[in-house]
Amino acid sequence: MSSIIFSIFIFIIFISLVHNLNMTLTMLKNDQMHWNDIVQSEDFIIKALEKLQSDLHITTTESGRRNLKDNLTTKTPTTLQTPLKKIKVKTKKARKVLEILLNGTTDELQTVLRRNVLKTLPKLNNIKVSLDKELILWEIFKNKMAPVELQAIDLQTAETLFNIIPENDLYHLNLTDDDILYYLGTFHGMSRRKAAILAYALKNNLAMTSREILQSNTINSMRGLICGFPSYDLSKINSSVIWTLNDDVLNNLWACNKDQLNVLFEVVVENFQISHVELWNEKIVKKLGFLLLIVKPSDMKLIDKNLFQFIHENIFDLFSREQLNALTSEQKKHLNEAQVIIYNSKIR
């Protein structure tokens, strides 16, 4: 009798373990399904940035890990691997640096002189370099300069390293320098997270709230960095500011996600009273910039055929297949050469 009771007891424990295991697996599966949404949500980013000041002592390695997570949730161009012998460099020392980047150790790289690193930076787009080596290149490039001492010309020189700049350094750039602000606000590779960090830093530098910044002329200086502000803040942009926006602003929204673009589109359309696509003119098309990506496929065919020549190929290249498929035969006849190439590469 006791053996039967013991067997029943063991069976109950087994069933309980199986049930708990299934629940755990379900939770893990759900976590994986929602992870991308969580890390990309504005609430997550803004809450993280609110804690940024107390977190600025992070090490270079920790920054690198954060940028890696950023890259996992941000579409970035794939770096092509070019055979070393086909990469043209001016000196043997520069070629030696490339060899170390590809096959050498981090200890070897740390002995490289800055002037030789400068000669290899333009070639980084042609090779695959590990994150730890890129971070060493960045430290060699800075040459013990504090981030606040860097100038716009420095950022341009090290542009191939921009995606791995530690967030601590990014936060401490001199954002009161108009040249730096222009460079960052028009940088094509800007991620949503980096834009958010820079927007947060700018708020602290100017001692202004998001609403104060987005209701002043500062928005024209920031250009694409407005993508660092959450959709809620963007929806509160004053109508008087909308009318004074430079074309540079809406043509550099590289870091904005679809929700932000939707919000800005609604704000612009409402304030310009341009809801009727068929009535758009050259000025409106040039002004909208990235916001053209929000135009519904059903409205694409209503755009005047003569206006496509005023849509920059960078914007045209970002149109969805649905938008391009909606173009009429007459509209397609009025595409310029660059647009035709882009169209044919996407629609086959």
Phi and psi in degrees as a GROMACS rama.xvg file:
@    title "Ramachandran Plot"
@    xaxis  label "Phi"
@    yaxis  label "Psi"
@TYPE xy
-64.0742  -34.6951  SER-2
-66.659  -35.4169  SER-3
-66.4687  -43.4608  ILE-4
-63.0214  -41.6475  ILE-5
-62.7464  -40.5974  PHE-6
-64.6449  -40.7063  SER-7
-64.4193  -39.705  ILE-8
-61.8521  -45.299  PHE-9
-62.4749  -40.9624  ILE-10
-62.1507  -42.0893  PHE-11
-63.6805  -42.4327  ILE-12
-62.1524  -41.8841  ILE-13
-61.2582  -46.1472  PHE-14
-61.0329  -40.0993  ILE-15
-63.8179  -42.1521  SER-16
-63.3501  -43.2489  LEU-17
-61.7855  -42.5639  VAL-18
-62.2915  -46.0393  HIS-19
-63.479  -37.8115  ASN-20
-64.0305  -42.5486  LEU-21
-62.2248  -41.4737  ASN-22
-63.5081  -41.682  MET-23
-63.2005  -44.8967  THR-24
-62.6449  -38.7954  LEU-25
-63.4556  -43.6711  THR-26
-63.3827  -42.8514  MET-27
-62.3377  -40.9155  LEU-28
-63.2048  -43.7383  LYS-29
-65.1247  -39.9452  ASN-30
-60.3805  -42.8829  ASP-31
-64.9626  -39.166  GLN-32
-65.0611  -34.6042  MET-33
-99.2358  -2.59882  HIS-34
-57.7662  -47.404  TRP-35
-60.5718  -39.6542  ASN-36
-64.9753  -37.9926  ASP-37
-66.8144  -50.2503  ILE-38
-70.3139  -20.0926  VAL-39
-96.9704  -8.5045  GLN-40
-68.9327  147.5  SER-41
-65.8785  -37.329  GLU-42
-59.2773  -42.7858  ASP-43
-61.334  -46.5895  PHE-44
-66.4811  -46.6003  ILE-45
-65.0256  -41.3967  ILE-46
-63.3171  -37.8961  LYS-47
-65.9264  -39.1949  ALA-48
-72.0448  -27.7752  LEU-49
-64.7702  -24.3195  GLU-50
-95.0958  2.51178  LYS-51
-62.168  -40.6869  LEU-52
-59.34  -38.6893  GLN-53
-79.3148  -3.03816  SER-54
-115.508  10.6895  ASP-55
-77.1671  -1.25676  LEU-56
-89.3041  9.88389  HIS-57
-59.4143  147.638  ILE-58
-80.4269  167.916  THR-59
-58.6203  -40.653  THR-60
-63.3629  -41.3142  THR-61
-65.0899  -39.1584  GLU-62
-61.594  -41.2442  SER-63
-59.9628  -41.9142  GLY-64
-63.9522  -38.9654  ARG-65
-64.9888  -41.6247  ARG-66
-65.6778  -32.7225  ASN-67
-62.739  -44.5049  LEU-68
-63.7799  -37.4172  LYS-69
-59.2987  -44.526  ASP-70
-66.513  -28.2288  ASN-71
-68.4061  -24.3996  LEU-72
-111.787  9.57635  THR-73
-127.764  132.02  THR-74
-73.1549  119.466  LYS-75
-126.64  149.348  THR-76
-59.9585  143.534  PRO-77
-77.5344  131.081  THR-78
-77.8287  127.749  THR-79
-83.7991  139.033  LEU-80
-91.0927  112.046  GLN-81
-103.435  134.001  THR-82
-53.0651  136.612  PRO-83
-55.884  -39.1485  LEU-84
-66.743  -17.7792  LYS-85
-92.4423  -7.16184  LYS-86
-87.7738  120.173  ILE-87
-88.2076  122.741  LYS-88
-129.569  157.128  VAL-89
-80.6633  -29.8618  LYS-90
-128.361  160.62  THR-91
-67.0605  -33.4896  LYS-92
-66.3868  -36.9618  LYS-93
-66.2148  -39.6068  ALA-94
-64.5134  -35.2395  ARG-95
-63.4524  -38.0886  LYS-96
-62.3658  -43.2065  VAL-97
-62.0528  -40.0663  LEU-98
-63.6416  -39.4473  GLU-99
-66.5359  -40.2009  ILE-100
-61.9608  -36.5525  LEU-101
-84.6806  -41.0291  LEU-102
-128.916  -8.57974  ASN-103
-88.0111  -174.551  GLY-104
-101.394  165.863  THR-105
-66.7051  -32.8108  THR-106
-63.1493  -40.285  ASP-107
-64.4742  -41.1192  GLU-108
-65.3203  -34.1122  LEU-109
-67.6294  -14.2413  GLN-110
-91.7713  -4.59893  THR-111
-72.3582  140.531  VAL-112
-77.7891  149.915  LEU-113
-59.7708  -40.3278  ARG-114
-63.3567  -29.1128  ARG-115
-78.4365  -31.4301  ASN-116
-64.8657  -42.1396  VAL-117
-57.7527  -35.0293  LEU-118
-73.8724  -19.6838  LYS-119
-100.054  -16.9328  THR-120
-53.9098  -43.0745  LEU-121
-63.6671  -17.2568  PRO-122
-91.3339  -4.08415  LYS-123
-65.4398  -22.836  LEU-124
-71.3182  -14.0772  ASN-125
-95.2849  -8.34244  ASN-126
-133.084  162.124  ILE-127
-98.1247  120.977  LYS-128
-120.143  137.833  VAL-129
-68.2953  154.27  SER-130
-59.7407  -41.4244  LEU-131
-63.5743  -35.1016  ASP-132
-72.8312  -36.9993  LYS-133
-63.3739  -39.8047  GLU-134
-66.0259  -35.1177  LEU-135
-65.8719  -42.1513  ILE-136
-57.975  -41.5269  LEU-137
-63.39  -42.0069  TRP-138
-67.0838  -39.3782  GLU-139
-64.7238  -42.1615  ILE-140
-61.8883  -44.4377  PHE-141
-62.2169  -31.3341  LYS-142
55.9385  45.498  ASN-143
69.1494  9.74085  LYS-144
-74.0887  141.859  MET-145
-73.4495  148.262  ALA-146
-52.6566  -36.2767  PRO-147
-66.4148  -18.7844  VAL-148
-85.4899  -14.3839  GLU-149
-67.9484  143.657  LEU-150
-109.697  170.977  GLN-151
-58.6946  -38.5305  ALA-152
-63.3892  -31.9538  ILE-153
-67.3274  -44.6802  ASP-154
-63.856  -37.0307  LEU-155
-66.3373  -40.7586  GLN-156
-63.1968  -39.1051  THR-157
-99.4113  28.0988  ALA-158
-58.317  -32.7532  GLU-159
-69.5667  -10.8276  THR-160
-104.226  0.733247  LEU-161
-56.2138  -41.3421  PHE-162
-66.3007  -15.3381  ASN-163
-111.316  6.26012  ILE-164
-57.8883  123.883  ILE-165
-55.9564  143.25  PRO-166
-62.8121  -29.5549  GLU-167
-60.4222  -43.7971  ASN-168
-69.0589  -41.1122  ASP-169
-59.5543  -44.1743  LEU-170
-62.6667  -33.6976  TYR-171
-95.8745  11.6931  HIS-172
-63.7398  155.221  LEU-173
-80.326  88.2004  ASN-174
-79.4614  -0.559204  LEU-175
-86.2887  -6.94415  THR-176
-82.9263  117.293  ASP-177
-59.6008  -36.6084  ASP-178
-66.2847  -40.1615  ASP-179
-66.7726  -42.9018  ILE-180
-63.4741  -39.1929  LEU-181
-64.2288  -45.3245  TYR-182
-60.1707  -48.0639  TYR-183
-68.2552  -37.518  LEU-184
-72.2952  -15.0707  GLY-185
-118.203  10.6231  THR-186
-74.468  123.328  PHE-187
-69.9127  -25.9991  HIS-188
-94.18  14.8349  GLY-189
-66.1611  130.38  MET-190
-93.2553  163.211  SER-191
-60.5928  -42.1507  ARG-192
-66.1781  -45.1302  ARG-193
-64.2537  -38.9607  LYS-194
-62.2786  -38.4724  ALA-195
-66.2534  -40.6483  ALA-196
-63.6892  -44.056  ILE-197
-67.5984  -37.4335  LEU-198
-64.8622  -40.4861  ALA-199
-63.9421  -43.4243  TYR-200
-63.7807  -40.0379  ALA-201
-64.5812  -41.1637  LEU-202
-59.1364  -42.7897  LYS-203
-68.6916  -39.4405  ASN-204
-63.4354  -39.7916  ASN-205
-90.8388  -7.40733  LEU-206
53.9251  46.2413  ALA-207
-126.585  154.802  MET-208
-82.7189  167.713  THR-209
-58.1449  -43.3005  SER-210
-64.2056  -39.0886  ARG-211
-66.0227  -41.1545  GLU-212
-65.3382  -44.3608  ILE-213
-80.7771  1.36766  LEU-214
-115.03  21.1827  GLN-215
-132.406  178.416  SER-216
-70.019  -8.17839  ASN-217
-57.5014  -30.3769  THR-218
-61.2127  -33.0823  ILE-219
-69.8756  -31.5924  ASN-220
-75.276  -33.4215  SER-221
-74.2035  -32.9254  MET-222
53.0836  -122.423  ARG-223
-67.3053  -10.8053  GLY-224
-70.0207  -7.69514  LEU-225
-64.932  -16.0072  ILE-226
-66.7485  -10.2857  CYS-227
-80.7577  -6.58756  GLY-228
-100.021  145.335  PHE-229
-66.925  160.155  PRO-230
-55.9266  -36.8513  SER-231
-59.3973  -44.7847  TYR-232
-65.3487  -40.6711  ASP-233
-64.4172  -32.2479  LEU-234
-69.241  -16.3201  SER-235
-96.671  6.79701  LYS-236
-58.8057  130.354  ILE-237
-67.9405  143.898  ASN-238
-61.963  -31.0546  SER-239
-66.7002  -29.6905  SER-240
-73.2915  -39.5671  VAL-241
-55.2105  -41.1649  ILE-242
-69.798  -19.7791  TRP-243
-105.397  9.39034  THR-244
-66.5095  131.977  LEU-245
-73.7242  155.391  ASN-246
-60.226  -27.1928  ASP-247
-58.806  -27.6201  ASP-248
-70.4384  -60.9504  VAL-249
-74.7822  -9.26775  LEU-250
-96.0298  6.33737  ASN-251
-133.115  35.5513  ASN-252
-88.1166  46.2022  LEU-253
-61.8816  -30.9821  TRP-254
-94.384  -2.96416  ALA-255
-75.706  141.229  CYS-256
-89.184  178.251  ASN-257
-63.9171  -37.5922  LYS-258
-62.0766  -42.9279  ASP-259
-64.8078  -42.3629  GLN-260
-62.7405  -39.7741  LEU-261
-61.2668  -44.5834  ASN-262
-63.0674  -47.495  VAL-263
-64.1289  -37.1482  LEU-264
-61.7023  -44.8195  PHE-265
-63.208  -41.328  GLU-266
-63.4706  -46.5516  VAL-267
-66.7072  -47.3153  VAL-268
-61.2084  -41.4873  VAL-269
-65.4621  -41.997  GLU-270
-79.5458  -30.1607  ASN-271
-89.5951  -9.18913  PHE-272
52.6396  55.9655  GLN-273
-124.574  41.0302  ILE-274
-70.1246  -21.1958  SER-275
-89.816  102.729  HIS-276
-58.653  -38.0775  VAL-277
-65.3143  -13.1689  GLU-278
-99.4536  2.88762  LEU-279
-65.121  150.901  TRP-280
-126.651  -175.687  ASN-281
-57.7055  -44.2484  GLU-282
-60.7731  -42.6822  LYS-283
-67.4392  -44.9321  ILE-284
-61.5311  -42.1297  VAL-285
-67.1043  -35.737  LYS-286
-69.2732  -40.4197  LYS-287
-63.8703  -37.5177  LEU-288
53.2912  -121.086  GLY-289
-62.5007  -22.9128  PHE-290
-68.4731  -13.0359  LEU-291
-64.1233  -22.1307  LEU-292
-68.6506  -14.272  LEU-293
-92.4539  -10.8528  ILE-294
-60.3319  130.577  VAL-295
-66.7177  144.957  LYS-296
-52.8358  -36.8299  PRO-297
-66.9185  -22.4787  SER-298
-91.7155  -20.0113  ASP-299
-57.1419  -41.2617  MET-300
-69.9555  -10.2592  LYS-301
-90.1662  -11.6936  LEU-302
-68.9119  133.403  ILE-303
-54.9461  131.54  ASP-304
-58.6383  -28.6019  LYS-305
-78.627  -6.79431  ASN-306
-89.5567  -13.7734  LEU-307
-66.0151  -24.6655  PHE-308
-66.4195  -17.2905  GLN-309
-96.8625  2.2278  PHE-310
-92.5555  117.859  ILE-311
-62.2617  145.316  HIS-312
-62.4803  -26.5715  GLU-313
-62.9617  -37.5369  ASN-314
-75.9527  -44.4526  ILE-315
-58.882  -35.6852  PHE-316
-66.4627  -20.0999  ASP-317
-94.7785  -3.4144  LEU-318
-60.612  144.236  PHE-319
-76.1743  162.855  SER-320
-58.6305  -37.7168  ARG-321
-62.7596  -41.0061  GLU-322
-66.2557  -43.851  GLN-323
-68.2624  -36.7772  LEU-324
-64.7015  -24.0952  ASN-325
-80.696  -11.817  ALA-326
-64.0161  141.538  LEU-327
-82.5364  165.592  THR-328
-61.8676  -35.6263  SER-329
-68.5455  -39.7475  GLU-330
-62.9021  -42.4196  GLN-331
-63.9162  -30.8149  LYS-332
-67.4188  -21.1776  LYS-333
-101.969  9.8071  HIS-334
-74.4038  145.271  LEU-335
-79.8301  176.795  ASN-336
-59.3357  -45.3412  GLU-337
-63.2876  -39.7948  ALA-338
-67.3347  -36.4954  GLN-339
-63.5703  -42.8089  VAL-340
-61.3864  -44.8819  ILE-341
-63.5279  -44.6315  ILE-342
-59.3829  -47.23  TYR-343
-66.4883  -29.8575  ASN-344
-75.0701  -22.7602  SER-345
-99.622  -30.6237  LYS-346
-113.506  107.129  ILE-347
